[in-house]
């Protein structure tokens, strides 16, 4: 056998990289102040294990999430291999959404300040032509009304239905959910979405009217973000920042 072609070793490396990158995403969210400590939760599909998800460990501050502390959950909602602290709301939201969307790998749900504030405005919709960051999501935003704290899969099913084939689901009075086909793209999109919401809120606070960009330009940004922005290097660059700080996300 040629060295490096062992499928078991290859799968182990792929899973290890997935865990490290996914844990790093939690630290990035802390770095960019898009978290609420031990609240909020993320999921990603486990490479090579259909129906399995890696989920944010419950009762764990995002700044303490590591590759080894992520909870792998099987299709029946039970932690795999060891005892894990599974957040009930996390499973109720992420399982239905991940099952409904075979095209996605990662789903990030946060109560970030700017997006949550805008989602709490009656009748609000993101101005998808209002800024360069907003145009990334042109034609890709969906909206869901508030139903209280999520503890049952029924609400997760309704969220999945509302999301449809979009990348963003704004949750009224609650927060936002962003999904993507790679971990790298999804965390970049979450960051860009929060920036877009900050930009829009600042314009609104200034009491001025947003000047919309041309539709063709907005469409171009949205298409480009899907086609090539996974290579933009955002997560890689942020991991270098985390490494320079001596963070232990890879443990």
Rosetta blueprint (number, residue, H / E / L):
1 X L
2 X L
3 X L
4 X L
5 X L
6 X L
7 X H
8 X H
9 X H
10 X H
11 X H
12 X H
13 X H
14 X H
15 X H
16 X H
17 X H
18 X H
19 X H
20 X H
21 X H
22 X H
23 X H
24 X H
25 X H
26 X H
27 X H
28 X H
29 X H
30 X H
31 X H
32 X L
33 X L
34 X L
35 X L
36 X L
37 X L
38 X L
39 X L
40 X L
41 X E
42 X E
43 X E
44 X E
45 X E
46 X L
47 X L
48 X L
49 X L
50 X L
51 X L
52 X L
53 X E
54 X E
55 X E
56 X L
57 X E
58 X L
59 X L
60 X L
61 X L
62 X H
63 X H
64 X H
65 X L
66 X L
67 X L
68 X L
69 X L
70 X L
71 X E
72 X E
73 X E
74 X L
75 X L
76 X L
77 X L
78 X L
79 X E
80 X L
81 X L
82 X L
83 X L
84 X L
85 X L
86 X E
87 X L
88 X H
89 X H
90 X H
91 X H
92 X H
93 X H
94 X H
95 X H
96 X H
97 X H
98 X H
99 X H
100 X H
101 X L
102 X L
103 X L
104 X L
105 X L
106 X E
107 X E
108 X E
109 X E
110 X E
111 X L
112 X L
113 X H
114 X H
115 X H
116 X H
117 X H
118 X H
119 X H
120 X L
121 X L
122 X L
123 X L
124 X L
125 X L
126 X L
127 X L
128 X L
129 X L
130 X L
131 X L
132 X H
133 X H
134 X H
135 X H
136 X L
137 X L
138 X L
139 X L
140 X L
141 X E
142 X E
143 X E
144 X E
145 X L
146 X L
147 X L
148 X L
149 X L
150 X L
151 X L
152 X L
153 X H
154 X H
155 X H
156 X H
157 X H
158 X H
159 X H
160 X H
161 X H
162 X H
163 X H
164 X L
165 X L
166 X L
167 X L
168 X E
169 X E
170 X E
171 X E
172 X L
173 X L
174 X L
175 X E
176 X E
177 X E
178 X E
179 X E
180 X E
181 X L
182 X L
183 X H
184 X H
185 X H
186 X H
187 X H
188 X H
189 X H
190 X H
191 X H
192 X H
193 X H
194 X H
195 X H
196 X H
197 X H
198 X H
199 X H
200 X H
201 X H
202 X H
203 X H
204 X H
205 X H
206 X L
207 X L
208 X L
209 X L
210 X L
211 X L
212 X L
213 X L
214 X L
215 X H
216 X H
217 X H
218 X H
219 X H
220 X H
221 X H
222 X H
223 X H
224 X H
225 X H
226 X H
227 X H
228 X L
229 X H
230 X H
231 X H
232 X L
233 X L
234 X H
235 X H
236 X H
237 X H
238 X H
239 X H
240 X H
241 X H
242 X H
243 X H
244 X H
245 X L
246 X L
247 X L
248 X L
249 X L
250 X L
251 X L
